[in-house]
Amino acid sequence: MNVRSGHTPASAPRQELIADAALDLLAERGMRGLTHRAVDQAAGLPQGSTSNLARTRAALLETAVRRLAQREAAVLTAHEMAGLPAEGAGPEAVRAAVAEALSLALHRYLSGHGELLLARYELALEATRRPELRTVYDRAGRAFREPVAAMLAAAGSTAPERHALSMIAWCDGVLFSCTAGQFHTAVPTRTALRASCAELLDGMLRD
C-alpha cells in the first residue's frame, strides 16, 4: 500500500519522500508500523532506498523528526509571521497579534494537518525512551519555543520563559485534546481559539 503524503510530489528530493512517508506511516500505523521496508513501499521507492539514507532505526527516526519540524514551521508562512507588529509596537498591539498568529496556527493544524500531530505524538513518546532522539526532538522544539518567548517579552511579559511554558503548554493541550482527547469530535473555530488565547495572555500579562 502506498501512503505517500499528498504534500510531497513525486519529483521531490528522495530524502523528503522518505521522511514524509515515515511521518505518514507513524500517523497511520503507529511506531510499530515504521520499518525501512514499509517506508520504501509507502514512498514508492526501490527496496533498500530508505536504508541507504538512514541505515539504523534511530537514524530514520531522526530524519522524521527533522522533517516534522520543517513541515510544522510551514504551517504559518513567513509572510503571515511578518504580519506581527514591528519592533517598538505597544504591548497591547503585540498581544493582539500573538493571539491572531497562534489561533491561526492552531486552527490550521487542527483543520488540515492532523496527520502531523499524530506523528508528533508518536515521536514525542519514543523520544522519552531514546536519549539521542530526545536531543534532536528538543532542538527542533526550540525553533518554536524561543520565538514565543520573544513575542511574550515584546507583549510586556516580565517572565517570558515561564510564560512561554504556560502558552506552549496551552497550545499543546488544545492540539492534543482536539486530536486524540475528549474534544476530538469537533475543531474549535478560529474565533474561539483567538478568544481563549487572548484570555490566557490577559491573565498572564495583567499589569
N, C-alpha and C positions, 0 to 999 in steps of 0.2 A: 504493500500500500504506500503510495506516495503522498506525504502530508506536507510537502514543501509550502512554506509560507507564501501567501498571496502578496506579501510585502517585498518579496525577493524575486526579481525577474531572472529567467534562466541565464541571461547574459552577465549576471553579477559575478564578481570575483569568487573563485571556488571557496575561499575562506568564509565569505559571507554566506554562501549557500549552505555550507556545513554548519556554521554557527546558528543560522536561522532554523535549519532542520532540527538541530539539537534542542533549541527552545520550543519548537512545535511539539517535539516528542515529549519533552518534560511536561508541557501543558496537557497533552492528550493522554499520556500513559504513565506519567509519574517517573520517579527516579529509576525504578526497576526496568522501565521500558527504554532507557537510554543506553544503547550499545553502539559500538563503532559500525557494526553491520547494519543496524537499524537506521543510523544516520545516513549511511551510503544509500540505502533504499529510499529513504524519505527525500533525500536531496536529488535523487535521480542520477547518481554518480556511480562510476565503476567500483566494484568491490575493492577495498583497500585504500580508497581516496581519503577517508577520514583518518585512518591510521597513519598515512603519510604526513598529514597535517598535525595531528595530535596523537602521539604513539600510546600514551597512557590514558587511563580514565581521568586521572587528575588533570592532565593537560586539556582533555576535552571539556571538562567542567570549567576550567579557567577560560577557555575560549568562549564558552556560553555566557559566562559572567561578563566578560568584556563586551560582547555583542549586545547583551541585555542593557548594559549601561549606555551604549551608543543609541539604541532604539528608544530607551526611556528619555534620553536627553532630547530626542527629536519630537517628543510629544508636544512641547512648546517650541515653536520655531524661534530662531534668532530675532526675526522681525517682531514677533509678539513680545519677547522678552525686552526688546528695545523700547516697547511702549511704557515701561516703568518710568516714573519721574526721573528727571536728570538730577545729578548731584546738586544739593542745595535746596531741593524742594522741601516744603514743610512736612512734619511728621504725619499730619492728617492725610495729605495727598499720597504719601508713601504707603500708609496703612490701607487706604482705599485701593491702591494699585496692587499691593500684595494680595489682598482678598480677591481682586479681579483675576490675577495671574494664577493663584493657587486653585481657585474654583474652576477656572477653565481647564487647568491640567487635570484635576480630579475628575471632572465630568468627561473629559476626552478619554482618560484612562478607562473609566467605567463603561462608557458607551461604545468604545471601539478598540480597546486594547486589553481585553480580559485575558487573552492567552499569555500576554507578557506578565500579568500579575500572577497567574498560576505558576508559570515558570520561575518567577522570582521567589515565590514561597517555597518551591521545591529546592531551589539553590540556597536559600537562606537556611533552611533546616539542615541541608547537607554541610553547609559551612560550619555549623556547630560541631561537626564530627571530624572535620578536616582542617587543621590549622593553616595549611598552605592555601586552601580555598578561602578561609576566613580573611586572610591578608588581602587577597585580590578583591573579595566582596566589599570589605571595608574601604579599600582605596577607591573603588567605584562609587560607593555611597557618599564619600566626601565631596564629590562633584556636585551633589545636591545640598548637602548639609551646610557647607561653607557659604554659598550664595544666600541661603535662607538666613543664616546668622547675620550676614552683612546687610540684608534688607531690613531685618528687625532692628539692627543698630540705627539704620537710617530713619526708621519709623519711630525712634525715640526710646528704644529699649536700653536700660542700664545694665542688663544682664543678658546679652544676646545669645551666648552659648546655652544658658539654661532655658531661655525662651525658645530657642531653636529646637531643643529637645522636646518641649511641650508641643510646638507646632508640628514637627515632623511626626511625633507620636500620634497626634490627632489625624494627620493625613493618612498615616499607615493604618490607623484604626478604621477610618472611613472606607479605605480601599478594601481591607480585609472583610469588614462586616458586610459590604455590598457585593463582594465577590464570593466569599465562602462562608459567611456568618449569617446572623439572624435576619439581615436585610438584603439577602441576595436576590429576592424576587423582583425588586424594582430599583432602577437607577435614580438617585435623587436629581432634581432639576438643578441646573446651574445656579438659578436664583437662590434656591435653598442652601446650596453649598456656599455661595458667596455670603449669605446672611450668617451662617454658622461660623465661617472663617472670620468675619468682621466682629462677631460677638467674642470669639476667643481672643482676637487681637485687642479689643477694647478692655477685656478683663485683665490681660497680661500687662498691657502698656498704659493702664489708667494713671493719669497724672496724680 
